[in-house]
Amino acid sequence: MTIAIKEINTYSGIEELGPAWLELRQAAGDRWVCNHPAWIRANQFLPEVGSPLILAAFDGDTLIGLAPMCIKEERYRGIPLRRIEFISESATNDFLVRERREEVVRAMLDRLCAQGREKTWDVLELSRMGDEEANLGLIRETMKDHRLRPYEVEDFPHGTIKVDDWDTYIRRKSKKFREDVRRRARRLDELGEIRLLRYSGLEDEYDEPESREKLDRILRDAIECSRNSWQGKTTVGTAVSDEQAYHFFRELTHSFAAMDMLLFHVLYAGDVPIAFDLSFMEGQMLLDFKIGYHQEYRRAGPGAHLYRVVLEYASENGFEHVDQMSIEQGQEYKHRWVDELRATKRILVFNKTMNGSLARFVMQGLAPRVKRFLGKDGSQQVSA
C-alpha cells in the first residue's frame, strides 16, 4: 500500500496522535524518552523552538513512521532563514519507523523537498544523527535525487555509563579520578549538614497531594540552585532557571511524574540547595537530562556527589545504562564519567531558495576562506 505523509503543525494535533504515537514507539523499540509525545508537547513552552512540523507516515490507518521536527525563523549573518530541524533533545536523532524504513524515510524527505510546499524552508539541519552508513546513505541518495547537496560534519558525541555497583564502577576509573572523588567527598563533609531530597516514580505516588507538593518544592529549589550555577549565568542552552523555560520544565516534570518516569534530586547544605539532577526513566535506561550546582560550593563537588547518587540509585533499581546525552561544548567534564562514546553526524542541506543559496555560499564557502586568511580555525561552521 502507498505510504501517505501527513504534516501536523499544531500541538493539539500531537495530543490527538498520542495513542498511535505511543504504539509506534513500542513497536519500533524506541528507548529515547525525548521522543515521547509528552516531551514533544512540552516544547510549546519554549519560544525559541518555533512551530511544530511533525511528519507522520501512514499505511492505511496505521501509523508506521514519525519525524518530530519544527520550523523556525532566524538569521545567520543578517540572512533571514527558515530552518527545519528535529524538535527533540535526544542524544541521537533519527526517523522513528516501525517497518518499510527505506520507503518511509524517502517519503518523508520527498515531502519536505516537494515543490510548492506551503512552508518553504531554506535550511534543513539533521543534527545528532547516528553514524550508521546505511542510514546516512539513504539521506544522501534522496537529497541527490532532489538535486540538493548534504554537508556532513562530526557532531557532539553521545555518552553512556554502564550501570553496576559503585565499587565496580570506581575501579574502572583512573587513579586520578578516584583520588578526586575522595577529595571532593571530604570537602563536602566539611560543609556540615548535607541532606538529599528525591522524587522518584519508583517510590512516590503522583496522585497523592504530598508527592506533588514535594515535586513542586524540588523544582523550586532546583531553580534557585540553577540561578547560582554557571548554566544560569550563560546564554548558551536552556537552564532550569531561565524565566521563559519555567513552564517547559514544570510541564515536563509533572507529565513524567504522572507516568512514574521521573527521577529528580536536590542536594542541600543546611537549607541551601547546592546541586540538582533532573533525570527520566524508561525501560532499563536512565536519561540524565540536567545537572547543576551552586558556584560558591564548586570546590566541594556537589554535582559529582549527585552523579554518584544517581549511579547508585540506578544500580540498586535494575537500570542497565545511564545516558549522559550529547557532550556539548562546556560539558567536557562528562568525559570523565562516561564508559562509552558514540559518534554522531550533523547533516546540513541548503534549499534552492535565494536565502538558502546565499547562506550556503557564506557558511560553506566564504566563512571558511576568511578564517583561513585570518589564520584561524578553518573548520566548516554548520550551525546558523
Salt bridges, closest charged atoms under 4 A:
GLU7 OE2 - ARG111 NE 3.34
GLU7 OE2 - ARG117 NH1 2.98
GLU15 OE1 - ARG41 NE 3.05
GLU23 OE2 - ARG98 NH2 3.85
ASP30 OD2 - ARG25 NE 2.84
ASP59 OD2 - ARG100 NH1 2.79
GLU73 OE2 - ARG82 NH1 2.70
GLU74 OE2 - ARG83 NE 2.37
GLU85 OE2 - LYS72 NZ 2.94
ASP94 OD1 - ARG101 NH2 2.71
GLU102 OE2 - ARG106 NE 3.45
GLU103 OE1 - ARG100 NH2 2.97
ASP110 OD1 - HIS146 NE2 2.71
GLU125 OE1 - ARG83 NH1 1.98
GLU125 OE2 - ARG346 NE 3.41
GLU133 OE2 - ARG140 NH1 2.64
GLU141 OE1 - ARG106 NH2 2.75
ASP145 OD2 - ARG106 NH1 3.57
GLU152 OE2 - ARG140 NE 2.62
GLU154 OE2 - LYS345 NZ 2.96
ASP155 OD1 - ARG346 NH2 3.02
ASP164 OD2 - ARG172 NH1 2.50
ASP180 OD1 - ARG183 NH2 2.69
ASP180 OD2 - ARG184 NE 3.10
ASP180 OD2 - ARG336 NH2 2.91
ASP204 OD1 - LYS214 NZ 2.74
ASP216 OD1 - ARG250 NH2 3.52
ASP216 OD1 - HIS254 NE2 2.84
ASP221 OD2 - ARG217 NE 3.54
ASP271 OD1 - ARG195 NH2 3.50
GLU282 OE1 - ARG25 NH2 2.94
GLU312 OE2 - ARG308 NE 3.42
ASP323 OD2 - HIS158 NE2 2.84
GLU328 OE2 - ARG128 NH2 2.00
ASP339 OD2 - ARG172 NH2 2.72
GLU340 OE2 - ARG342 NE 3.20
